Amino acid sequence: MNILLASTSVVFGSGYLEYIREEIAALFTGLDEIIFIPYARPGGITHDEYTAKVEQFFSLLNIHVKVYTPLMIPGKH
């Protein structure tokens, strides 16, 4: 299992996760899918908008994003 925890997704003057793009690419080499848990809502955007940003970034690395939400937890609705 590989886990990446970043305290911010954007550094001034760069795009979403661009400041750690090389590290992400190296960490997830050989993987074609990740699980994304939309927790934060930067700038007040919706979880769907945030997920779209994540999907767009990871598509550049040929990685599919699977979204995990609390509604997916058995018995928790």
C-alpha positions as CSV (number, residue, x, y, z in Angstrom):
1,M,0.0,0.0,0.0
2,N,1.2,3.5,-0.9
3,I,0.0,6.5,0.9
4,L,0.6,10.2,0.1
5,L,-0.4,12.8,2.6
6,A,0.2,16.4,1.6
7,S,-1.0,19.3,3.7
8,T,-1.7,21.5,0.7
9,S,-2.6,20.8,-2.9
10,V,-1.3,24.1,-4.4
11,V,1.8,26.1,-3.8
12,F,1.7,29.8,-4.9
13,G,2.3,30.0,-8.6
14,S,1.8,26.4,-9.4
15,G,-1.1,24.2,-10.4
16,Y,-2.8,21.5,-8.4
17,L,-0.2,19.1,-7.0
18,E,2.4,20.3,-9.5
19,Y,5.0,21.0,-6.7
20,I,5.0,17.2,-5.9
21,R,4.2,15.8,-9.3
22,E,7.6,13.9,-9.6
23,E,7.2,12.4,-6.2
24,I,3.6,11.3,-7.0
25,A,4.7,9.8,-10.3
26,A,7.5,7.9,-8.6
27,L,5.4,6.7,-5.6
28,F,2.6,5.4,-7.9
29,T,4.8,3.9,-10.6
30,G,3.1,0.8,-11.9
31,L,-0.3,1.6,-10.5
32,D,-3.3,2.4,-12.7
33,E,-5.8,3.3,-10.0
34,I,-5.9,5.2,-6.7
35,I,-8.6,5.7,-4.1
36,F,-9.4,9.4,-3.4
37,I,-11.3,10.4,-0.2
38,P,-12.7,13.9,-0.8
39,Y,-12.3,15.4,2.7
40,A,-11.3,19.0,2.2
41,R,-13.1,21.6,0.1
42,P,-10.4,24.1,-0.9
43,G,-11.8,27.5,-1.6
44,G,-15.3,26.3,-0.8
45,I,-15.6,24.2,-4.0
46,T,-17.9,21.2,-3.9
47,H,-16.6,17.6,-3.4
48,D,-17.5,16.9,-7.0
49,E,-15.5,19.9,-8.2
50,Y,-12.5,18.9,-6.0
51,T,-12.8,15.3,-7.3
52,A,-12.7,16.6,-10.9
53,K,-9.4,18.4,-10.2
54,V,-8.0,15.2,-8.7
55,E,-9.1,13.2,-11.7
56,Q,-7.7,15.7,-14.2
57,F,-4.3,15.7,-12.5
58,F,-4.0,11.9,-12.2
59,S,-5.2,11.4,-15.7
60,L,-1.9,13.1,-16.8
61,L,-0.2,10.2,-15.1
62,N,-2.5,7.6,-16.6
63,I,-4.0,6.8,-13.2
64,H,-7.7,6.3,-12.7
65,V,-9.3,7.8,-9.6
66,K,-11.8,5.8,-7.6
67,V,-13.7,8.0,-5.2
68,Y,-14.4,6.7,-1.7
69,T,-17.1,8.5,0.3
70,P,-18.7,7.8,3.8
71,L,-21.7,6.4,2.0
72,M,-19.6,3.5,0.8
73,I,-19.0,2.3,4.4
74,P,-21.3,-0.7,5.1
75,G,-23.9,0.1,7.8
76,K,-23.1,3.9,7.7
77,H,-25.7,5.9,5.7
